[in-house]
Amino acid sequence: MSDLGDFTDFEPDDADSDDGAAEPTDDATFVDASQSDADEATDDFDHLGVTPTGSDRGIGVLSATDGLTISEDPDDTTLRAYVTVANRSDVRIGKYLLVPYPGPGGRSAGERLFCRITALEYVQEFRADDATEIHARRAMRSDGIDEQDFKFMATLEPVAILYRQDGELKRRMTDRVPKPETAVREADDTGEIKTGLKIPEDGVFLGHLAVGGEKVRTSTEPPTIDYRLKDDYDAGDPLVFRHTLVAGGTGSGKTHGAKNVLRQYLADERTYPVEEGTREASPCLVMFDPQDEYAQLHDDNPDLDDEFARRLEREGVAHGGYDDTIAFVPKVAGANYAASNHRAEQVEFTIPFSMVQENPWLIAGSSLNGNQYNALKFLLDRFEDDYGENGTYQQFKTFLDDPALREELDETGRVHEATFNAVKRRAYGFDGIFDQDARPITEQIHEFVRAGGVSVVPTYHINNSRSTVTVVLALAALLVDEKLSNSPRYERIKNTPLILGLDEAHNFLSSVDSVQGEQIIGKFTEAAKQGRKERLGLFLITQDPQDIAEPVFKQINTTVVLNLGDDDAISAVNIPSKLEAKVPYMEKGQMVVYSPDNSEPVELVGLSKCVTKHGRD
C-alpha cells in the first residue's frame, strides 16, 4: 500500500507536519509574517516612488523575459504581457489592448501600440513540480489555488500604431518596439478601436464588434462599437459594388442577417452617382427568393418594440417595413403563388421566348457539347429569320418538328442529323415556362427596375428545379447584359444602381463541365468585374460556399460568415485561420467579417431582432 494511504486517510494538515515539528496553533505567526512582507513591500514602493495604496493603471505590463521583438515577419515577433492577479478573470483571447510609447525624456509621445490577445498561458513563478499527488489532493480539497504562485502571460499580436496628426487620430504599420514593463491597458474608446481596426466611421451597418461572442464594451456612448462597410466614393468605391457573400448553415441566422443588411441599402440617404455623375439615384434591389422570405421587407416587425427602435435610431440603423416592395411572381404552368406571410403587392409576369435569342444557354441544358450548342444558336437564328423577334416557344417547337428542315440542314452540311436530334431533345420540356398567360417581364422593366425600389422574385411555389433555374437565370442575364451593354435596350436598367441578390446562390453559380455552366459563370464573372464601374453589386447568400465557381468567388470583396459545420465550406470561404477556427462554434447571429478593403478581419454580433418582418405567421 502507498505510504499516503487512500484518499479517505489523507489529511492535509498532517501531510504538512514533519516528524513532530511544531505546527502554528493560531494565526499570529502568519499575521506577523504578512506584516513583515508588507513592510518590505512598502519599502520597495517608497524606493520606486510608488505608493502601495495607489491605483493600478491597466491590466499588467510588458515582459522581456522571453524577448521583446517587433518584426516584419509575424513569426519573429515576440510580444508578451504579464497580467496581474486581479485582472486575470476578465482577460480573454481576442481582446484589444493599448501599449503607450514613451517619448524623449520620459514624456509620452502620444503614440500607442494597438494589439490583440492571441494566447493566454500560466507559467510557474518558481522552479517547482506542481504535478504531484500532494499538490493535486491539497488543491482538490481547497477553495482554490493561490494565483500569485504563477505568472499569467498574454501573447499579443501587434495590429497598428495609433498617433495623432493635426488633432486627428490615425494608424500606421507597427514599426517600433515598446519598452519592457510598460503598462498595458484594455482599449475601451470607440475611436481608438475603430482606428486601430481600420473600421470606417460611417457606412452600411452590419453589426457590433465582438470578442468570443460578447460585444466589445467601451467607456463612451453608446457602449458598443458599430461595424460599417464603406459606402462613399470619397472614401473609395462603395463596397456594395465590389460584391458581398453571406455564408451560413441552417439555423445560423443568415436570412435574418441578410435582411438587416439589405434594409440599410434602402435608407433614404443612400444614393449613388449615375449617368457620369450628373445625378444621384437610390439603388434598386432585385432579390431572387427561393424560400419566400424577402417580400417581408415590406412589413414592419411586430416584435420590434419602441425601446429597441430608439436604440437603432440613435445608432443610425434603418428599420421598419419598406413600402416600395413588390413581389414579381413568375407565371409557371402548374404552380400557384398564394403567399400569406407578407402584404407586399404581387405582380405576375412571364418569360418571353424572345429572351432565349440572346441567351441560347437558357435552353441548352447541362449536356449539350460545344458542337451541339453552336447548332442550337444556328437554329435560333434561322427561327428568328422565319418568325421574327417575337416568335414563341410553341412556334419554335413546330419549327424543329419540320422534317424538311432537318433534311435540308443535313444535306447542306450545316447541321448533322444526329446533332439536330440532340438539340431538339434538349430544347423540349420548357412548355410551362415561356410565354405563359401573364404580361412579359420585358414589358414591365420600368416597374421591375426602379430607383429606391425592391423587386422580389419568389420561386418557392415552383416545384420544378429546371423551371426555377431557367426563370432566375433569364432575369439575371437580362439585368447583367443591360448593365454591361454599350448600347442598352433598356436605359432604365443601365442608369439605375442595382443590387442583385441571389439566395441559395450555389444552385445557380456552381462550376459544372457544360456549355451552359461555362456561359453562366462567364456572364456573372464579367458582371462582378465590371460591377464597380456599372453600379452593379452582387449580394450572394449560400450555405454551400464551396460550390460557387471560383471565378465568381474571387471577385467577392466582403465575406460575412456565420456558423458553418462543414469543413469544406469553412475552408472555401477563405478567411484568416484565427477566425476560421471560431466558425463551427458560433451561436446564431454571430459572424466573422473578412473585408480587406474595409477593415482588419473581425468578429461581430448581429442585431438580436430583425429590422423588418421575419418568420412565418
C-alpha positions in Angstrom: 0.0 0.0 0.0 1.2 3.5 -0.7 2.6 5.4 2.2 0.0 8.1 1.5 -2.8 5.6 2.1 -6.1 6.2 0.4 -7.9 9.5 -0.1 -10.1 9.0 3.0 -7.0 8.7 5.2 -5.3 11.7 3.7 -5.3 14.8 6.0 -3.8 18.0 4.5 -2.8 19.3 7.9 -0.9 16.0 8.8 0.8 15.9 5.5 2.4 19.2 6.2 3.8 18.0 9.6 7.4 16.9 9.8 8.3 14.3 12.5 6.9 16.2 15.4 7.8 19.7 14.1 5.5 22.2 15.8 2.6 23.5 13.7 1.3 27.0 14.2 -1.6 26.9 16.6 -3.0 30.3 15.8 -2.9 33.0 13.2 -0.4 35.2 15.0 2.6 33.8 13.2 1.0 34.3 9.8 -0.1 37.8 10.7 3.4 38.8 11.7 4.9 37.3 8.6 2.4 39.1 6.4 3.1 42.3 8.2 6.8 41.8 7.7 6.2 41.3 4.0 4.0 44.3 3.8 6.7 46.4 5.4 9.3 45.2 2.9 6.8 45.9 0.1 6.3 49.4 1.4 10.0 50.0 1.5 10.2 48.8 -2.1 7.3 51.0 -3.2 8.9 54.0 -1.4 12.2 53.3 -3.2 10.4 53.3 -6.6 8.4 56.4 -5.8 5.1 54.4 -5.9 2.7 54.1 -3.0 1.1 50.7 -2.4 -2.3 52.4 -1.9 -2.2 53.9 -5.4 -4.5 52.6 -8.2 -3.0 50.4 -10.9 -3.2 51.6 -14.5 -4.1 48.8 -16.9 -4.1 45.0 -16.7 -0.4 44.4 -16.4 2.9 45.2 -18.0 5.0 44.1 -21.0 7.6 41.4 -20.2 11.0 40.9 -21.8 11.7 37.6 -20.2 11.3 35.7 -23.5 12.4 38.7 -25.5 10.5 41.7 -26.8 10.5 41.9 -30.6 8.5 43.6 -33.3 9.4 42.2 -36.7 8.2 42.4 -40.3 7.8 38.6 -40.1 5.0 37.8 -37.7 6.7 34.5 -36.8 9.7 36.5 -35.4 7.5 38.9 -33.3 7.6 38.3 -29.6 5.2 40.4 -27.5 4.1 39.2 -24.1 2.5 40.8 -21.2 2.3 39.8 -17.5 -1.3 40.1 -16.3 -1.8 40.9 -12.6 -3.9 38.6 -10.4 -6.9 41.0 -10.1 -7.3 41.3 -13.8 -6.9 37.6 -14.9 -10.5 36.6 -14.7 -11.5 39.4 -17.1 -8.9 38.8 -19.8 -10.0 36.9 -23.0 -8.4 35.8 -26.2 -9.2 38.4 -28.9 -9.4 41.4 -26.6 -7.9 44.6 -27.8 -5.1 46.3 -25.8 -3.1 49.5 -26.0 0.6 50.0 -25.1 2.0 53.5 -24.9 5.3 54.5 -26.4 7.3 56.9 -24.1 8.7 60.0 -25.8 12.0 61.8 -25.2 12.9 62.5 -21.6 10.2 60.0 -20.4 7.3 62.1 -21.7 4.6 60.4 -23.7 5.0 60.8 -27.4 1.2 60.2 -27.8 1.8 57.0 -29.8 0.3 53.8 -28.7 0.6 50.2 -30.0 -2.8 48.7 -30.7 -2.8 44.9 -30.3 -4.9 41.9 -29.6 -4.5 38.9 -27.3 -3.9 35.7 -29.2 -2.9 33.4 -26.4 -3.1 33.1 -22.6 -0.8 31.0 -20.5 0.1 30.2 -16.9 3.8 29.9 -16.2 5.4 28.8 -13.0 6.9 31.6 -10.9 9.4 29.4 -9.3 11.0 26.1 -10.4 8.8 23.5 -8.7 6.8 20.4 -9.6 3.2 21.1 -9.0 2.1 17.9 -10.7 2.4 15.7 -7.6 -0.1 13.7 -5.6 0.1 16.0 -2.6 -0.3 19.2 -4.6 -3.2 17.7 -6.5 -5.1 16.4 -3.5 -4.5 19.6 -1.5 -5.8 21.7 -4.4 -8.9 19.4 -4.8 -9.8 20.0 -1.1 -9.1 23.7 -1.0 -11.2 26.6 -2.2 -8.7 27.4 -5.0 -5.1 27.9 -5.8 -3.0 31.0 -4.9 -2.6 32.5 -8.4 0.3 34.6 -7.1 2.4 31.4 -7.3 2.0 31.5 -11.1 2.7 34.1 -13.8 -0.2 34.7 -16.2 1.1 35.7 -19.6 -0.8 37.1 -22.5 0.7 36.8 -26.0 -0.1 39.8 -28.1 -0.4 40.4 -31.8 0.6 43.9 -32.9 -2.1 45.4 -35.2 -1.2 49.0 -35.7 0.3 52.1 -34.1 -2.1 54.9 -33.2 -1.0 58.5 -33.3 -2.4 62.0 -33.7 -1.7 64.3 -36.6 -3.3 67.8 -36.6 -5.7 66.6 -33.9 -6.9 63.6 -35.9 -6.4 60.0 -34.7 -4.6 57.9 -37.4 -3.0 54.5 -37.7 0.2 53.1 -39.4 2.0 49.9 -39.5 3.9 48.7 -36.4 7.5 50.0 -36.8 8.6 50.5 -33.2 9.1 48.1 -30.3 7.6 49.3 -26.9 9.7 49.3 -23.8 9.7 46.5 -21.2 7.5 46.9 -18.1 5.3 49.4 -19.9 1.8 49.3 -18.5 -0.8 47.6 -20.8 -4.4 48.7 -20.7 -7.6 47.5 -22.4 -8.7 49.6 -25.3 -12.1 51.0 -24.3 -12.6 54.0 -26.5 -14.7 53.7 -29.7 -12.4 56.0 -31.7 -9.3 54.2 -30.7 -10.7 50.7 -31.5 -12.2 51.8 -34.8 -9.0 53.5 -35.9 -6.9 50.5 -34.8 -9.0 48.1 -36.8 -9.5 50.5 -39.7 -13.3 50.4 -39.3 -15.0 53.3 -41.2 -16.9 55.8 -39.1 -19.8 55.9 -41.5 -21.3 53.4 -43.9 -23.7 50.4 -44.0 -24.3 48.9 -40.6 -23.5 45.1 -40.3 -23.4 44.5 -36.6 -21.5 45.2 -33.4 -17.8 44.4 -32.8 -17.5 41.3 -30.5 -14.9 39.1 -28.9 -15.8 35.5 -28.2 -19.5 36.2 -28.9 -19.7 39.1 -26.4 -20.0 42.7 -27.6 -16.9 44.8 -27.0 -17.9 47.4 -24.3 -16.5 50.9 -24.3 -16.3 53.8 -21.9 -18.0 56.0 -24.5 -21.7 56.3 -25.5 -23.1 54.2 -27.0 -21.1 51.5 -25.1 -20.9 49.2 -28.2 -18.9 49.6 -31.4 -20.9 49.6 -34.6 -19.2 48.0 -37.7 -19.9 49.6 -41.0 -19.0 49.0 -44.7 -17.6 51.9 -46.7 -20.4 53.3 -48.9 -19.0 56.6 -50.1 -16.9 57.4 -53.2 -14.9 59.9 -51.2 -13.6 57.0 -49.1 -13.1 54.7 -52.0 -15.5 52.7 -54.1 -18.7 51.7 -52.2 -18.2 48.1 -51.3 -21.7 47.1 -52.3 -20.5 47.3 -55.9 -17.5 45.1 -55.1 -19.8 42.3 -54.0 -20.8 40.6 -50.8 -21.1 36.9 -49.8 -23.1 35.8 -46.8 -22.4 32.2 -45.9 -24.1 30.2 -43.1 -25.6 26.9 -42.3 -29.3 26.2 -41.5 -30.3 28.0 -38.3 -27.3 30.3 -38.3 -29.4 33.4 -38.8 -28.2 34.2 -42.3 -31.6 35.3 -43.7 -32.2 37.3 -40.6 -28.8 39.0 -41.0 -29.1 39.4 -44.8 -32.4 41.2 -44.4 -30.9 43.6 -41.8 -28.0 44.4 -44.1 -30.2 44.8 -47.3 -32.6 47.1 -45.4 -29.7 49.5 -44.8 -29.2 50.0 -48.6 -32.8 51.2 -48.8 -32.3 54.1 -46.3 -33.4 57.4 -47.7 -29.9 58.9 -47.6 -28.4 56.0 -49.6 -27.7 57.3 -53.2 -25.0 56.8 -55.8 -23.9 58.9 -58.8 -25.2 57.8 -62.2 -25.0 59.0 -65.8 -21.4 60.0 -65.4 -22.1 61.8 -62.2 -24.7 64.1 -63.5 -27.3 62.9 -60.9 -27.7 60.8 -57.8 -30.1 57.8 -57.6 -31.1 55.4 -54.9 -30.3 51.7 -55.6 -32.8 49.1 -56.8 -32.7 45.8 -55.0 -33.7 42.7 -57.1 -33.9 39.7 -54.9 -34.3 36.1 -56.1 -36.1 34.4 -53.2 -36.4 30.6 -53.2 -37.9 30.4 -49.7 -40.4 33.3 -50.0 -38.9 35.3 -47.2 -37.7 38.6 -48.6 -41.0 40.1 -49.6 -41.4 40.6 -45.9 -39.1 43.6 -46.3 -42.4 45.4 -47.0 -43.7 44.8 -43.5 -42.8 46.0 -40.0 -41.6 43.6 -37.4 -44.3 43.3 -34.7 -41.7 42.1 -32.2 -39.5 45.3 -32.7 -40.6 47.4 -29.7 -40.2 51.1 -29.2 -37.2 50.9 -27.0 -35.3 48.8 -29.5 -36.3 51.1 -32.3 -35.0 54.1 -30.4 -31.7 52.3 -29.9 -31.5 51.7 -33.7 -32.3 55.3 -34.4 -29.6 56.5 -32.0 -27.0 54.4 -33.9 -28.3 55.4 -37.4 -29.7 52.0 -38.3 -32.5 51.9 -40.8 -35.5 49.9 -39.6 -39.2 49.2 -40.4 -41.0 47.8 -43.3 -40.1 49.3 -46.8 -43.3 50.3 -48.6 -41.8 50.2 -52.1 -41.5 46.4 -52.1 -43.2 44.4 -54.9 -43.3 40.6 -55.4 -42.9 39.9 -59.1 -44.3 36.4 -59.3 -43.2 34.2 -62.3 -46.1 32.5 -64.0 -45.3 28.9 -64.5 -47.7 26.1 -65.5 -48.9 24.0 -62.6 -47.5 26.5 -60.0 -49.7 28.8 -57.9 -48.4 31.5 -55.6 -50.6 32.2 -52.6 -48.4 34.0 -50.1 -50.0 34.9 -46.8 -46.8 35.9 -44.8 -46.4 39.4 -46.3 -48.5 42.3 -47.5 -46.4 43.3 -50.5 -48.1 43.9 -53.8 -48.0 40.9 -56.1 -47.4 41.2 -59.9 -47.4 38.3 -62.3 -45.0 38.0 -65.3 -43.9 35.5 -67.9 -40.5 35.0 -69.6 -40.9 35.6 -73.3 -39.1 33.1 -75.6 -37.5 36.1 -77.4 -35.1 36.3 -74.4 -33.6 33.0 -75.4 -32.4 34.5 -78.7 -29.7 36.5 -76.9 -29.1 33.7 -74.3 -29.4 30.3 -76.0 -27.9 28.6 -73.0 -31.2 29.1 -71.2 -32.5 26.0 -73.1 -29.1 24.4 -73.7 -29.4 22.0 -70.8 -26.4 20.7 -69.0 -25.4 18.0 -71.5 -25.0 19.9 -74.8 -21.5 19.9 -76.0 -19.8 22.7 -77.9 -20.8 21.5 -81.4 -24.5 21.0 -80.3 -24.5 24.4 -78.7 -23.4 26.0 -82.0 -26.1 24.1 -83.8 -28.7 25.5 -81.3 -27.5 29.1 -82.0 -27.8 28.5 -85.7 -31.3 27.1 -85.4 -32.4 30.1 -83.2 -31.1 32.5 -85.9 -32.9 30.6 -88.6 -36.1 30.6 -86.5 -35.9 34.4 -86.0 -35.5 34.9 -89.7 -38.7 32.8 -90.3 -40.8 34.0 -87.4 -39.4 37.4 -86.4 -38.2 38.6 -83.0 -41.4 37.8 -81.2 -41.6 34.1 -82.1 -43.0 31.9 -79.4 -41.7 28.7 -77.8 -44.6 26.7 -79.3 -43.6 28.1 -82.7 -40.0 27.1 -82.1 -41.1 23.5 -81.3 -43.1 23.5 -84.6 -40.1 24.8 -86.4 -38.0 21.9 -85.0 -40.6 19.3 -85.9 -40.3 20.1 -89.6 -38.6 17.0 -91.2 -37.8 19.0 -94.3 -35.7 21.4 -92.3 -33.7 18.6 -90.7 -33.1 17.0 -94.1 -32.1 20.3 -95.7 -29.6 21.1 -93.0 -28.1 17.6 -93.0 -27.7 17.6 -96.8 -26.1 21.0 -96.9 -23.7 20.0 -94.1 -24.9 22.9 -91.8 -26.2 20.7 -89.0 -25.7 16.9 -88.9 -29.0 14.9 -88.4 -27.7 13.4 -85.1 -26.8 16.8 -83.9 -30.2 18.2 -84.9 -31.9 15.4 -83.0 -29.8 16.0 -79.9 -30.6 19.7 -79.9 -34.3 19.0 -80.4 -34.4 16.6 -77.4 -32.7 19.1 -75.1 -34.8 22.1 -76.3 -38.1 20.3 -75.4 -39.6 20.4 -71.9 -39.9 24.2 -71.4 -43.7 24.4 -72.3 -44.6 25.6 -68.8 -42.0 28.4 -68.6 -42.1 30.6 -71.7 -45.0 32.7 -73.0 -47.5 32.0 -70.2 -50.7 33.8 -69.6 -49.2 36.9 -68.0 -47.5 40.1 -69.1 -43.9 39.6 -70.3 -41.2 40.9 -68.0 -39.7 42.8 -70.9 -42.9 45.0 -70.9 -42.5 45.7 -67.2 -39.0 46.9 -67.0 -40.0 50.3 -65.6 -41.9 48.7 -62.8 -39.3 45.9 -62.2 -36.3 48.2 -62.0 -37.0 51.4 -60.2 -34.7 53.6 -58.1 -35.3 53.1 -54.4 -37.5 50.0 -55.1 -37.4 46.4 -54.0 -38.4 43.7 -56.6 -38.6 40.3 -55.0 -38.8 37.2 -57.3 -40.2 34.3 -55.3 -39.7 30.8 -56.7 -40.9 28.8 -53.7 -44.1 27.9 -55.5 -42.3 26.4 -58.5 -41.8 22.7 -57.7 -39.6 22.0 -60.8 -35.9 22.8 -60.4 -35.4 23.2 -64.1 -38.1 25.9 -64.3 -36.7 27.7 -61.3 -33.2 27.8 -62.7 -34.5 29.0 -66.1 -36.6 31.8 -64.6 -33.8 33.1 -62.3 -31.1 33.0 -64.9 -33.3 34.6 -67.6 -33.9 37.6 -65.4 -30.4 37.8 -64.0 -29.0 37.6 -67.6 -31.3 40.4 -68.7 -30.1 42.7 -65.9 -26.5 41.9 -66.3 -26.5 42.2 -70.1 -28.2 45.6 -70.0 -25.8 46.8 -67.3 -22.7 45.8 -69.3 -24.0 46.8 -72.7 -22.7 49.9 -74.5 -25.9 50.2 -76.4 -28.6 49.0 -73.9 -32.1 48.4 -75.0 -33.4 49.5 -71.6 -31.9 52.7 -70.3 -33.7 52.3 -67.1 -31.6 49.3 -66.1 -28.4 50.9 -67.3 -28.9 54.1 -65.3 -30.2 52.7 -62.1 -27.8 51.5 -59.3 -28.6 47.8 -58.9 -28.1 45.3 -56.2 -28.7 41.8 -57.4 -29.5 39.5 -54.5 -29.3 35.7 -55.0 -30.3 33.4 -52.2 -29.1 29.8 -52.5 -26.5 31.1 -54.9 -24.8 27.7 -55.1 -27.7 26.4 -57.1 -27.1 28.9 -59.9 -23.4 29.7 -59.9 -21.8 26.2 -59.4 -19.0 25.3 -61.7 -20.2 22.5 -64.0 -18.5 21.0 -67.0 -21.0 22.0 -69.7 -21.6 24.8 -72.2 -24.5 26.1 -70.1 -22.3 26.2 -67.0 -19.5 28.0 -68.8 -21.9 30.6 -70.2 -23.5 31.3 -66.8 -20.2 31.6 -64.9 -18.7 33.7 -67.6 -21.6 36.1 -67.6 -21.5 36.5 -63.8 -17.8 36.8 -63.6 -17.8 39.6 -66.1 -20.6 41.3 -64.2 -18.6 41.0 -61.0 -15.5 42.5 -62.7 -17.5 45.4 -64.2 -19.8 46.0 -61.2 -17.8 48.8 -59.7 -17.9 50.8 -62.9 -21.5 50.0 -63.8 -23.1 50.4 -60.3 -23.9 46.7 -60.2 -23.5 44.8 -56.9 -23.9 41.1 -56.3 -25.2 40.0 -52.9 -24.9 36.3 -52.7 -26.3 34.1 -49.9 -25.4 30.4 -49.6 -24.9 27.6 -47.2 -22.6 25.8 -49.6 -19.9 28.4 -50.5 -17.6 25.6 -51.7 -20.0 25.1 -54.7 -19.7 28.6 -56.0 -17.5 28.8 -59.1 -14.0 30.2 -58.3 -14.0 32.9 -61.0 -17.1 34.5 -59.3 -15.9 33.8 -55.8 -12.6 35.6 -56.5 -14.4 38.8 -57.2 -16.1 38.9 -53.8 -14.6 41.7 -51.6 -16.7 41.3 -48.4 -17.3 37.9 -46.9 -19.7 37.5 -44.0 -19.5 34.1 -42.4 -22.0 32.7 -39.8 -22.0 29.3 -38.3 -20.8 26.6 -40.7 -20.3 23.0 -39.7 -18.9 21.6 -42.9 -15.1 21.6 -43.1 -15.1 22.1 -46.9 -17.5 25.0 -46.6 -15.4 26.7 -43.9 -12.2 26.2 -45.9 -13.9 27.6 -49.0 -14.8 31.0 -47.5 -11.0 31.7 -47.4 -10.9 33.7 -44.1 -7.9 34.0 -41.8 -7.2 30.9 -39.8 -7.6 32.8 -36.5 -11.3 33.4 -37.5 -11.8 30.1 -39.3 -11.4 28.2 -36.0 -14.3 30.1 -34.5 -16.8 29.4 -37.2 -18.1 26.0 -36.1 -18.7 27.3 -32.5 -20.6 30.5 -33.3 -24.1 30.9 -31.9 -27.0 32.2 -34.0 -26.3 35.8 -35.1 -22.5 35.6 -34.5 -20.4 36.2 -37.6 -16.9 37.0 -38.8 -16.3 39.6 -41.5 -13.4 39.5 -43.9 -13.3 42.6 -46.0 -9.6 43.6 -46.6 -10.5 46.9 -48.2 -12.7 47.9 -45.3 -11.1 46.8 -42.0 -9.0 44.2 -40.2 -10.7 40.8 -40.0 -13.2 41.0 -37.1 -15.9 39.2 -35.2 -19.4 40.7 -34.9 -22.7 40.1 -33.3 -25.7 40.9 -35.4 -28.9 42.6 -34.2 -31.0 40.3 -32.0 -34.2 41.4 -33.8 -34.9 41.7 -37.5 -35.5 45.3 -38.6 -38.4 44.1 -40.8 -40.8 41.3 -40.5 -39.1 37.9 -40.4 -40.5 34.4 -40.0 -43.8 32.6 -40.7 -47.1 33.7 -39.2 
